[in-house]
Amino acid sequence: MAPHIRSATTNDAADICAVIRRSITECCVDDHQGDAELLKSWLRNKTVASVEAWLRDHEAHCIVGERDGAVHGFGMSRGDQILLCYVTPEARFTGLGKALLQTLERRAAAQGLSTLRLDSTRTAEAFYRRNGFLPTGPAVQAFGLRGQPMSKAVR
């Protein structure tokens, strides 16, 4: 079944929070290396209250990806920045992440933006490269994690 992408609402906050926390914990091992303190730091603001605040941010574009009626992915952009793009472990390599990313790209192009930017984790870098994003400079360190700045022309 093809993924269903729709605008996120505050009613989705708990599901979105669970998606993000599972994705970081279970899929991003190359980034956190099982380091409990690093993982704790990364997850610190991944709470239902934080997600609700993100969803109320009128400058942010927040979407969810569903499979079989359940939320399995979340994407968020603000201006020319993709801030978050996560899927559950079972949704990896199913096309859901790509569908989220393409939806964010279409939205950016419709807003007249020419380029989208992001900082990729190690785990997601190959995904973004497969979808046309290219490194724009050396990796940066933030919150104990390596981030690879990347961008893609969307028009």
ChimeraX commands (.cxc) that place a marker at each C-alpha (Angstrom):
marker #1 position 0.00,0.00,0.00 radius 0.5
marker #1 position 1.30,3.47,-0.91 radius 0.5
marker #1 position 2.09,5.76,2.00 radius 0.5
marker #1 position -0.42,8.46,2.85 radius 0.5
marker #1 position 1.07,11.88,3.61 radius 0.5
marker #1 position -1.01,14.57,5.32 radius 0.5
marker #1 position -0.62,17.67,7.45 radius 0.5
marker #1 position 0.15,16.90,11.07 radius 0.5
marker #1 position -2.19,18.08,13.82 radius 0.5
marker #1 position -1.76,18.40,17.57 radius 0.5
marker #1 position -3.82,15.22,17.86 radius 0.5
marker #1 position -0.83,13.43,16.29 radius 0.5
marker #1 position 1.69,14.68,18.86 radius 0.5
marker #1 position 1.99,11.48,20.91 radius 0.5
marker #1 position 2.32,9.32,17.79 radius 0.5
marker #1 position 4.89,11.70,16.27 radius 0.5
marker #1 position 6.89,11.70,19.50 radius 0.5
marker #1 position 6.92,7.90,19.51 radius 0.5
marker #1 position 8.06,7.79,15.86 radius 0.5
marker #1 position 10.94,10.19,16.50 radius 0.5
marker #1 position 12.09,8.50,19.71 radius 0.5
marker #1 position 11.97,5.01,18.18 radius 0.5
marker #1 position 13.76,6.14,15.04 radius 0.5
marker #1 position 16.57,7.80,17.00 radius 0.5
marker #1 position 16.91,4.94,19.48 radius 0.5
marker #1 position 16.60,2.01,17.07 radius 0.5
marker #1 position 17.71,3.34,13.67 radius 0.5
marker #1 position 20.39,5.92,14.51 radius 0.5
marker #1 position 22.82,3.63,16.33 radius 0.5
marker #1 position 25.64,4.73,13.98 radius 0.5
marker #1 position 25.17,8.20,15.42 radius 0.5
marker #1 position 24.69,7.59,19.15 radius 0.5
marker #1 position 26.80,4.38,19.29 radius 0.5
marker #1 position 24.69,3.16,22.22 radius 0.5
marker #1 position 26.08,5.96,24.41 radius 0.5
marker #1 position 23.37,6.39,27.05 radius 0.5
marker #1 position 24.30,10.00,27.87 radius 0.5
marker #1 position 24.42,11.05,24.22 radius 0.5
marker #1 position 21.11,9.34,23.55 radius 0.5
marker #1 position 19.57,11.00,26.61 radius 0.5
marker #1 position 20.77,14.40,25.38 radius 0.5
marker #1 position 19.44,13.78,21.85 radius 0.5
marker #1 position 16.03,12.66,23.14 radius 0.5
marker #1 position 15.73,15.41,25.76 radius 0.5
marker #1 position 13.47,17.66,23.68 radius 0.5
marker #1 position 11.67,14.80,21.92 radius 0.5
marker #1 position 8.63,14.98,24.20 radius 0.5
marker #1 position 4.93,15.25,23.48 radius 0.5
marker #1 position 4.99,18.83,24.80 radius 0.5
marker #1 position 7.85,19.74,22.43 radius 0.5
marker #1 position 6.09,18.14,19.48 radius 0.5
marker #1 position 2.90,20.04,20.31 radius 0.5
marker #1 position 4.90,23.29,20.31 radius 0.5
marker #1 position 6.46,22.43,16.92 radius 0.5
marker #1 position 2.99,21.72,15.53 radius 0.5
marker #1 position 1.73,25.11,16.74 radius 0.5
marker #1 position 4.66,26.95,15.09 radius 0.5
marker #1 position 2.97,28.77,12.21 radius 0.5
marker #1 position 6.27,29.10,10.34 radius 0.5
marker #1 position 6.82,25.33,10.36 radius 0.5
marker #1 position 5.39,22.87,7.87 radius 0.5
marker #1 position 4.69,19.56,9.66 radius 0.5
marker #1 position 3.53,16.39,7.94 radius 0.5
marker #1 position 2.97,12.79,8.91 radius 0.5
marker #1 position 3.26,9.64,6.88 radius 0.5
marker #1 position 0.78,6.85,7.51 radius 0.5
marker #1 position 0.75,3.18,6.67 radius 0.5
marker #1 position -2.38,1.16,7.31 radius 0.5
marker #1 position -3.89,4.11,9.18 radius 0.5
marker #1 position -1.04,4.45,11.69 radius 0.5
marker #1 position 1.56,7.23,11.87 radius 0.5
marker #1 position 4.97,5.83,10.87 radius 0.5
marker #1 position 6.77,9.00,9.78 radius 0.5
marker #1 position 7.16,12.70,10.47 radius 0.5
marker #1 position 8.69,15.55,8.50 radius 0.5
marker #1 position 9.15,19.18,9.44 radius 0.5
marker #1 position 10.54,22.16,7.57 radius 0.5
marker #1 position 10.77,25.86,8.25 radius 0.5
marker #1 position 11.69,28.16,5.41 radius 0.5
marker #1 position 14.50,26.54,3.43 radius 0.5
marker #1 position 15.49,24.14,6.22 radius 0.5
marker #1 position 14.38,20.56,6.68 radius 0.5
marker #1 position 14.51,20.20,10.43 radius 0.5
marker #1 position 13.20,16.67,10.95 radius 0.5
marker #1 position 12.50,13.63,8.80 radius 0.5
marker #1 position 12.03,10.38,10.73 radius 0.5
marker #1 position 10.33,7.04,10.15 radius 0.5
marker #1 position 9.75,4.04,12.38 radius 0.5
marker #1 position 12.16,1.12,12.04 radius 0.5
marker #1 position 9.55,-0.98,10.24 radius 0.5
marker #1 position 8.89,1.83,7.74 radius 0.5
marker #1 position 12.54,2.14,6.65 radius 0.5
marker #1 position 13.13,1.30,2.99 radius 0.5
marker #1 position 9.38,1.26,2.21 radius 0.5
marker #1 position 9.24,4.61,0.41 radius 0.5
marker #1 position 7.64,6.46,3.31 radius 0.5
marker #1 position 10.71,8.59,4.05 radius 0.5
marker #1 position 11.04,9.44,0.36 radius 0.5
marker #1 position 7.36,10.41,0.21 radius 0.5
marker #1 position 7.79,12.70,3.23 radius 0.5
marker #1 position 10.89,14.29,1.70 radius 0.5
marker #1 position 9.25,14.81,-1.69 radius 0.5
marker #1 position 6.24,16.44,-0.02 radius 0.5
marker #1 position 8.53,18.87,1.81 radius 0.5
marker #1 position 10.37,19.57,-1.46 radius 0.5
marker #1 position 7.14,20.30,-3.35 radius 0.5
marker #1 position 5.99,22.64,-0.58 radius 0.5
marker #1 position 9.30,24.53,-0.69 radius 0.5
marker #1 position 9.13,24.89,-4.48 radius 0.5
marker #1 position 5.50,26.08,-4.28 radius 0.5
marker #1 position 6.63,28.74,-1.80 radius 0.5
marker #1 position 9.17,29.99,-4.34 radius 0.5
marker #1 position 12.23,28.57,-2.61 radius 0.5
marker #1 position 15.02,27.39,-4.89 radius 0.5
marker #1 position 17.02,25.29,-2.43 radius 0.5
marker #1 position 16.39,23.14,0.63 radius 0.5
marker #1 position 19.06,22.68,3.29 radius 0.5
marker #1 position 19.52,20.25,6.14 radius 0.5
marker #1 position 22.08,18.79,8.51 radius 0.5
marker #1 position 22.10,15.02,8.13 radius 0.5
marker #1 position 22.97,12.41,10.69 radius 0.5
marker #1 position 25.35,9.62,9.65 radius 0.5
marker #1 position 22.38,7.27,9.52 radius 0.5
marker #1 position 20.39,9.41,7.09 radius 0.5
marker #1 position 23.19,10.70,4.86 radius 0.5
marker #1 position 22.92,7.90,2.27 radius 0.5
marker #1 position 19.13,8.39,2.16 radius 0.5
marker #1 position 19.51,12.09,1.44 radius 0.5
marker #1 position 22.19,11.45,-1.20 radius 0.5
marker #1 position 19.88,8.95,-2.94 radius 0.5
marker #1 position 17.28,11.70,-3.03 radius 0.5
marker #1 position 19.53,14.31,-4.62 radius 0.5
marker #1 position 20.98,16.15,-1.63 radius 0.5
marker #1 position 24.70,16.94,-1.78 radius 0.5
marker #1 position 27.17,17.94,0.95 radius 0.5
marker #1 position 27.75,21.69,1.13 radius 0.5
marker #1 position 30.76,21.72,3.43 radius 0.5
marker #1 position 32.58,19.80,6.12 radius 0.5
marker #1 position 30.67,17.97,8.82 radius 0.5
marker #1 position 29.78,19.96,11.92 radius 0.5
marker #1 position 29.41,18.89,15.53 radius 0.5
marker #1 position 26.25,19.72,17.45 radius 0.5
marker #1 position 25.12,18.25,20.76 radius 0.5
marker #1 position 27.84,15.61,20.51 radius 0.5
marker #1 position 26.61,14.42,17.12 radius 0.5
marker #1 position 28.12,14.74,13.67 radius 0.5
marker #1 position 25.93,16.62,11.21 radius 0.5
marker #1 position 26.62,16.79,7.48 radius 0.5
marker #1 position 25.32,20.04,5.93 radius 0.5
marker #1 position 23.55,19.22,2.65 radius 0.5
marker #1 position 21.35,20.97,0.12 radius 0.5
marker #1 position 19.26,20.32,-2.96 radius 0.5
marker #1 position 17.84,22.56,-5.66 radius 0.5
marker #1 position 14.05,22.21,-5.68 radius 0.5
marker #1 position 13.25,24.44,-8.69 radius 0.5
marker link #1:1,2 radius 0.2
marker link #1:2,3 radius 0.2
marker link #1:3,4 radius 0.2
marker link #1:4,5 radius 0.2
marker link #1:5,6 radius 0.2
marker link #1:6,7 radius 0.2
marker link #1:7,8 radius 0.2
marker link #1:8,9 radius 0.2
marker link #1:9,10 radius 0.2
marker link #1:10,11 radius 0.2
marker link #1:11,12 radius 0.2
marker link #1:12,13 radius 0.2
marker link #1:13,14 radius 0.2
marker link #1:14,15 radius 0.2
marker link #1:15,16 radius 0.2
marker link #1:16,17 radius 0.2
marker link #1:17,18 radius 0.2
marker link #1:18,19 radius 0.2
marker link #1:19,20 radius 0.2
marker link #1:20,21 radius 0.2
marker link #1:21,22 radius 0.2
marker link #1:22,23 radius 0.2
marker link #1:23,24 radius 0.2
marker link #1:24,25 radius 0.2
marker link #1:25,26 radius 0.2
marker link #1:26,27 radius 0.2
marker link #1:27,28 radius 0.2
marker link #1:28,29 radius 0.2
marker link #1:29,30 radius 0.2
marker link #1:30,31 radius 0.2
marker link #1:31,32 radius 0.2
marker link #1:32,33 radius 0.2
marker link #1:33,34 radius 0.2
marker link #1:34,35 radius 0.2
marker link #1:35,36 radius 0.2
marker link #1:36,37 radius 0.2
marker link #1:37,38 radius 0.2
marker link #1:38,39 radius 0.2
marker link #1:39,40 radius 0.2
marker link #1:40,41 radius 0.2
marker link #1:41,42 radius 0.2
marker link #1:42,43 radius 0.2
marker link #1:43,44 radius 0.2
marker link #1:44,45 radius 0.2
marker link #1:45,46 radius 0.2
marker link #1:46,47 radius 0.2
marker link #1:47,48 radius 0.2
marker link #1:48,49 radius 0.2
marker link #1:49,50 radius 0.2
marker link #1:50,51 radius 0.2
marker link #1:51,52 radius 0.2
marker link #1:52,53 radius 0.2
marker link #1:53,54 radius 0.2
marker link #1:54,55 radius 0.2
marker link #1:55,56 radius 0.2
marker link #1:56,57 radius 0.2
marker link #1:57,58 radius 0.2
marker link #1:58,59 radius 0.2
marker link #1:59,60 radius 0.2
marker link #1:60,61 radius 0.2
marker link #1:61,62 radius 0.2
marker link #1:62,63 radius 0.2
marker link #1:63,64 radius 0.2
marker link #1:64,65 radius 0.2
marker link #1:65,66 radius 0.2
marker link #1:66,67 radius 0.2
marker link #1:67,68 radius 0.2
marker link #1:68,69 radius 0.2
marker link #1:69,70 radius 0.2
marker link #1:70,71 radius 0.2
marker link #1:71,72 radius 0.2
marker link #1:72,73 radius 0.2
marker link #1:73,74 radius 0.2
marker link #1:74,75 radius 0.2
marker link #1:75,76 radius 0.2
marker link #1:76,77 radius 0.2
marker link #1:77,78 radius 0.2
marker link #1:78,79 radius 0.2
marker link #1:79,80 radius 0.2
marker link #1:80,81 radius 0.2
marker link #1:81,82 radius 0.2
marker link #1:82,83 radius 0.2
marker link #1:83,84 radius 0.2
marker link #1:84,85 radius 0.2
marker link #1:85,86 radius 0.2
marker link #1:86,87 radius 0.2
marker link #1:87,88 radius 0.2
marker link #1:88,89 radius 0.2
marker link #1:89,90 radius 0.2
marker link #1:90,91 radius 0.2
marker link #1:91,92 radius 0.2
marker link #1:92,93 radius 0.2
marker link #1:93,94 radius 0.2
marker link #1:94,95 radius 0.2
marker link #1:95,96 radius 0.2
marker link #1:96,97 radius 0.2
marker link #1:97,98 radius 0.2
marker link #1:98,99 radius 0.2
marker link #1:99,100 radius 0.2
marker link #1:100,101 radius 0.2
marker link #1:101,102 radius 0.2
marker link #1:102,103 radius 0.2
marker link #1:103,104 radius 0.2
marker link #1:104,105 radius 0.2
marker link #1:105,106 radius 0.2
marker link #1:106,107 radius 0.2
marker link #1:107,108 radius 0.2
marker link #1:108,109 radius 0.2
marker link #1:109,110 radius 0.2
marker link #1:110,111 radius 0.2
marker link #1:111,112 radius 0.2
marker link #1:112,113 radius 0.2
marker link #1:113,114 radius 0.2
marker link #1:114,115 radius 0.2
marker link #1:115,116 radius 0.2
marker link #1:116,117 radius 0.2
marker link #1:117,118 radius 0.2
marker link #1:118,119 radius 0.2
marker link #1:119,120 radius 0.2
marker link #1:120,121 radius 0.2
marker link #1:121,122 radius 0.2
marker link #1:122,123 radius 0.2
marker link #1:123,124 radius 0.2
marker link #1:124,125 radius 0.2
marker link #1:125,126 radius 0.2
marker link #1:126,127 radius 0.2
marker link #1:127,128 radius 0.2
marker link #1:128,129 radius 0.2
marker link #1:129,130 radius 0.2
marker link #1:130,131 radius 0.2
marker link #1:131,132 radius 0.2
marker link #1:132,133 radius 0.2
marker link #1:133,134 radius 0.2
marker link #1:134,135 radius 0.2
marker link #1:135,136 radius 0.2
marker link #1:136,137 radius 0.2
marker link #1:137,138 radius 0.2
marker link #1:138,139 radius 0.2
marker link #1:139,140 radius 0.2
marker link #1:140,141 radius 0.2
marker link #1:141,142 radius 0.2
marker link #1:142,143 radius 0.2
marker link #1:143,144 radius 0.2
marker link #1:144,145 radius 0.2
marker link #1:145,146 radius 0.2
marker link #1:146,147 radius 0.2
marker link #1:147,148 radius 0.2
marker link #1:148,149 radius 0.2
marker link #1:149,150 radius 0.2
marker link #1:150,151 radius 0.2
marker link #1:151,152 radius 0.2
marker link #1:152,153 radius 0.2
marker link #1:153,154 radius 0.2
marker link #1:154,155 radius 0.2
view
